[in-house]
Structure formats: C-alpha cells, structure tokens
Amino acid sequence: MKFAAAHAVLVLATGVFSSAASAQQVFRIVGPDGKVTFSDQPPPASANARVSAASGDGNRAATSPSLPFELRRVAGQYPVTLYTGNDCAPCGSARALLTARGIPFTERTVTTNEDSQALKRLSGETALPFVTIGSQQLKGFSDSEWTQFLDAAGYPKTSVLPASYRQAAATPLVTVSTAPAAPAAAPPGATRAATAPSTPPITPAATPDNPAGIRF
C-alpha cells in the first residue's frame, strides 16, 4: 500500500514538472542603474530595463560536456537553483543534501533588502531556503520532499559527478553591474559650443553693393 501511494505521488510530481515547464518563465532584469534581479514577471515598459530569459543563467556548469550524459540531460531540462541566506541552518542542510547527492545547482544568496524583495517577487514570500527544480518551487527544507521531487525529475540517487567537477560559487540574487555608467547627454548645442574652434571673429568689410557688410 505504501509503495502504491508513493508511486502515485511520484507520478503526480512528474506530471507537475511536465505541465509547468512552459507555464513559468523566469526573467533576468537589468535596470537602468545596472542592478540585476530575477522575477517571474517582466517589468513594465516604463521601467526602461533590459530583459532576457534566465533559464540556465548561472547554471552553465550543470550542462557542462564534462558531466555524464544522463545527468547533463536532466540538469538541462530541470536545472536546480537554491536560494539561501546567512545564519540559516536549514539552508546548510539543503546545500548538504544537494552536494551529497551530486546535484549540479546554482546558489543565489539573499542577504539584502533588495534580495528579499526580488525573492518575494519570485516566490511570493521571503522564507528560506527556497529551491526551484525546473519550474517547480519548493519552500522550506524537507529532506523527504526534496528527495521525492529530485527523484521525479530523474536525478541519479547517488552522485555520478566526475572528480574534477567543482560547484560554482554562490552569487547574490541582486547584483550590480560593474560597467561604468554612460555619461549624461549634453544639452542641444553644448557639443558644438565646446568643440567650436576658437578663432577670432571676422569683421565683415562693407562694399558699395553691401554697405552693412552682411556675410553668410
């Protein structure tokens, strides 16, 4: 009976992965000030921000050719992103589970108010840890629940990572671009005034046909 119930739950979980794959899109948003955030909702046009799909962003190691084919296939289809914070014991347990099982994952840290606001836009709340497996969201850490969904996604039950694999370092959920800001646009006519050659004015000479000395 227990086996049948567990099998039914896994079938249901697999269905959730399949049906939700196209239902949720995560956007990478770069604001005019260079700040990068992630959200499941695109910004309004008035925000003047650059938007791109965040699928697989920061998770290139998960789809590296050095990984075994089956793991690379699963990680490409259902990438795992873990959201953690400081002084968060469950976050450490969540990270340990993924690491021990050999799950390639991206880690985003939530440490500032801006990070928290971005997480709330993404998940609806600020509770940590938070993980996405493909388009499936899991809030709070539960060893049995996370294991169930990783199994349903098709991840190996034990690590098959090559010895050379190195987990990517965690990065903030909201980052600031290091590119220098574009200089402010000069007012009309300012450039011409600044670059005009400093030659002495020419005093027009009057002629019998042009007594006022007007020149064009």
Backbone torsions as a table, in degrees:
resi	resn	phi	psi	omega
1	MET	NA	-45.6	-179.5
2	LYS	-63.2	-39.5	179.9
3	PHE	-63.3	-42.7	-179.4
4	ALA	-63.6	-40.9	-180.0
5	ALA	-66.2	-43.0	179.8
6	ALA	-64.4	-39.7	179.1
7	HIS	-62.4	-40.8	-179.8
8	ALA	-64.7	-38.7	178.7
9	VAL	-64.3	-41.7	-179.4
10	LEU	-67.0	-39.5	176.5
11	VAL	-61.4	-42.1	178.8
12	LEU	-63.8	-43.9	180.0
13	ALA	-61.9	-40.6	178.6
14	THR	-63.0	-38.8	177.4
15	GLY	-63.2	-37.6	177.8
16	VAL	-62.1	-42.6	178.8
17	PHE	-60.7	-45.3	-175.6
18	SER	-66.7	-45.5	-175.5
19	SER	-74.8	-26.8	-176.9
20	ALA	-89.3	-7.8	-173.5
21	ALA	-57.0	-36.9	-179.5
22	SER	-103.2	0.7	-174.9
23	ALA	-85.5	-23.3	-175.4
24	GLN	-127.8	129.7	176.2
25	GLN	-121.2	132.8	176.8
26	VAL	-99.7	131.1	-176.8
27	PHE	-106.8	140.1	171.8
28	ARG	-99.4	118.0	-171.3
29	ILE	-116.5	123.1	177.1
30	VAL	-109.2	112.4	-177.9
31	GLY	-76.8	170.2	179.0
32	PRO	-58.9	-25.2	-179.5
33	ASP	-89.1	3.9	178.1
34	GLY	90.5	-3.7	-178.9
35	LYS	-75.8	136.3	-179.1
36	VAL	-107.5	126.8	176.3
37	THR	-130.2	165.3	178.7
38	PHE	-123.9	135.9	-178.3
39	SER	-152.7	155.8	175.1
40	ASP	-88.5	4.3	177.7
41	GLN	-125.1	131.1	177.7
42	PRO	-69.2	151.7	179.6
43	PRO	-74.5	159.1	176.1
44	PRO	-66.5	156.5	-178.9
45	ALA	-59.7	-30.7	-178.4
46	SER	-68.5	-13.3	-178.7
47	ALA	-72.9	-16.4	178.1
48	ASN	54.8	46.7	-177.2
49	ALA	-114.6	155.5	174.6
50	ARG	-92.0	133.5	-174.5
51	VAL	-125.4	137.4	174.0
52	SER	-145.3	161.7	178.3
53	ALA	-69.8	138.4	-177.9
54	ALA	-99.7	6.3	-178.6
55	SER	-59.9	120.7	179.3
56	GLY	79.9	-2.4	-178.6
57	ASP	-62.7	129.8	-179.9
58	GLY	73.5	4.4	-177.1
59	ASN	-118.5	29.3	-177.6
60	ARG	-63.4	-33.4	179.9
61	ALA	-62.0	-30.2	-178.7
62	ALA	-67.0	-26.2	-179.1
63	THR	-110.3	21.5	179.8
64	SER	-64.2	140.7	178.4
65	PRO	-61.0	-17.0	-179.2
66	SER	-73.8	-15.9	179.4
67	LEU	-77.5	152.4	174.1
68	PRO	-56.2	145.4	-172.9
69	PHE	-54.0	-47.7	-175.3
70	GLU	-64.6	-41.3	178.7
71	LEU	-66.6	-40.1	179.1
72	ARG	-63.5	-38.3	179.3
73	ARG	-64.8	-47.0	-178.9
74	VAL	-66.0	-43.3	-179.1
75	ALA	-65.6	-31.6	177.0
76	GLY	-72.5	-34.4	-178.8
77	GLN	-82.5	-38.8	-178.6
78	TYR	-128.8	68.7	-179.2
79	PRO	-62.4	145.3	-178.1
80	VAL	-106.3	127.6	175.5
81	THR	-124.5	125.6	-178.6
82	LEU	-108.8	131.2	179.2
83	TYR	-109.5	123.5	-174.3
84	THR	-131.2	168.3	177.9
85	GLY	-139.4	173.1	178.0
86	ASN	-74.0	152.1	177.3
87	ASP	50.8	45.5	-177.4
88	CYS	-124.8	95.2	-178.2
89	ALA	-60.2	-43.5	177.8
90	PRO	-61.3	-28.9	177.8
91	CYS	-64.2	-40.4	177.1
92	GLY	-64.1	-38.8	178.3
93	SER	-66.0	-39.6	179.3
94	ALA	-64.4	-45.1	179.4
95	ARG	-62.4	-41.3	-179.1
96	ALA	-63.7	-39.2	179.2
97	LEU	-62.1	-48.3	-178.7
98	LEU	-64.1	-40.8	-178.5
99	THR	-67.4	-44.8	-178.3
100	ALA	-64.9	-32.5	-178.7
101	ARG	-84.4	-9.6	178.9
102	GLY	78.3	35.9	179.7
103	ILE	-90.1	118.4	174.0
104	PRO	-69.3	127.9	-177.4
105	PHE	-145.7	159.7	173.7
106	THR	-101.2	135.6	178.1
107	GLU	-113.6	126.0	176.1
108	ARG	-112.7	129.8	179.9
109	THR	-95.0	142.6	179.7
110	VAL	-118.9	99.9	-174.4
111	THR	-129.1	-14.7	-178.1
112	THR	-116.4	168.7	176.6
113	ASN	-61.1	-37.2	179.4
114	GLU	-66.7	-38.9	175.6
115	ASP	-60.2	-44.9	-178.2
116	SER	-62.9	-41.4	179.0
117	GLN	-64.6	-40.4	178.5
118	ALA	-66.0	-39.6	178.0
119	LEU	-64.2	-39.2	179.9
120	LYS	-65.4	-38.0	176.8
121	ARG	-65.4	-31.6	-176.8
122	LEU	-81.6	-43.6	-173.0
123	SER	-110.8	-13.9	-178.3
124	GLY	94.0	-9.0	177.3
125	GLU	-155.7	179.5	-176.3
126	THR	-113.8	12.7	-179.0
127	ALA	-66.0	141.8	178.2
128	LEU	-128.8	151.0	-1.3
129	PRO	-76.0	164.4	178.5
130	PHE	-137.9	136.5	-178.6
131	VAL	-134.5	145.3	171.1
132	THR	-117.6	133.0	175.9
133	ILE	-119.9	100.5	-167.3
134	GLY	65.8	-124.4	177.7
135	SER	-99.4	2.2	179.5
136	GLN	-83.4	133.5	179.4
137	GLN	-108.8	133.1	175.3
138	LEU	-123.6	123.1	-176.9
139	LYS	-106.4	127.6	-176.2
140	GLY	81.8	153.4	-176.5
141	PHE	-96.5	129.5	172.6
142	SER	-141.0	114.2	-177.7
143	ASP	-53.4	-48.5	-176.2
144	SER	-67.6	-40.7	-178.9
145	GLU	-68.2	-46.5	-179.9
146	TRP	-62.2	-41.3	178.3
147	THR	-60.9	-40.5	-179.4
148	GLN	-61.4	-44.2	-177.9
149	PHE	-75.0	-33.9	175.4
150	LEU	-65.2	-39.1	175.8
151	ASP	-61.9	-44.5	-177.8
152	ALA	-64.2	-33.2	178.8
153	ALA	-72.3	-21.8	178.6
154	GLY	103.8	12.5	178.0
155	TYR	-70.1	145.4	177.6
156	PRO	-60.1	147.5	-177.8
157	LYS	-76.0	-23.4	175.8
158	THR	-128.2	157.6	-173.9
159	SER	-64.7	133.3	173.0
160	VAL	-122.0	17.2	-179.6
161	LEU	-66.3	141.0	175.9
162	PRO	-67.6	155.8	-177.6
163	ALA	-61.9	-24.5	-178.0
164	SER	-82.5	-6.0	-175.5
165	TYR	-70.5	136.8	176.5
166	ARG	-127.5	127.6	178.8
167	GLN	-66.8	134.5	179.2
168	ALA	-66.0	147.8	179.4
169	ALA	-67.5	148.7	177.8
170	ALA	-66.9	147.1	178.5
171	THR	-130.2	151.2	179.7
172	PRO	-62.4	149.0	177.0
173	LEU	-65.3	-37.2	176.1
174	VAL	-113.7	119.1	179.4
175	THR	-117.8	160.7	179.8
176	VAL	-115.9	129.7	-179.8
177	SER	-64.9	142.6	177.7
178	THR	-92.2	0.7	179.5
179	ALA	-67.3	137.9	180.0
180	PRO	-64.8	144.9	180.0
181	ALA	-68.0	145.3	178.8
182	ALA	-68.2	140.5	179.7
183	PRO	-64.2	148.0	-179.9
184	ALA	-64.6	142.7	-179.7
185	ALA	-66.2	136.4	179.4
186	ALA	-77.5	147.8	177.9
187	PRO	-63.4	153.6	-179.1
188	PRO	-53.5	134.4	177.1
189	GLY	89.3	-17.1	-176.8
190	ALA	-67.5	-39.9	-178.8
191	THR	-65.2	-43.6	179.5
192	ARG	-61.8	-39.7	-178.7
193	ALA	-67.7	-36.3	-176.9
194	ALA	-75.0	-30.7	-174.9
195	THR	-102.5	-1.7	-179.8
196	ALA	-64.8	136.0	-179.3
197	PRO	-64.8	139.1	-178.5
198	SER	-88.2	74.2	177.7
199	THR	-101.2	147.8	-179.6
200	PRO	-65.6	143.1	-179.7
201	PRO	-61.0	146.4	178.8
202	ILE	-95.5	125.0	178.6
203	THR	-83.4	113.7	-177.5
204	PRO	-63.9	143.1	179.2
205	ALA	-96.8	132.8	178.0
206	ALA	-76.0	143.3	176.8
207	THR	-128.8	164.9	178.0
208	PRO	-57.6	-34.0	179.8
209	ASP	-82.4	-17.8	-177.0
210	ASN	-139.5	73.6	-174.8
211	PRO	-61.6	-24.2	-179.5
212	ALA	-83.1	-10.7	179.2
213	GLY	69.5	30.6	-179.3
214	ILE	-74.9	130.8	178.5
215	ARG	-127.2	149.4	178.7
216	PHE	-118.3	NA	NA
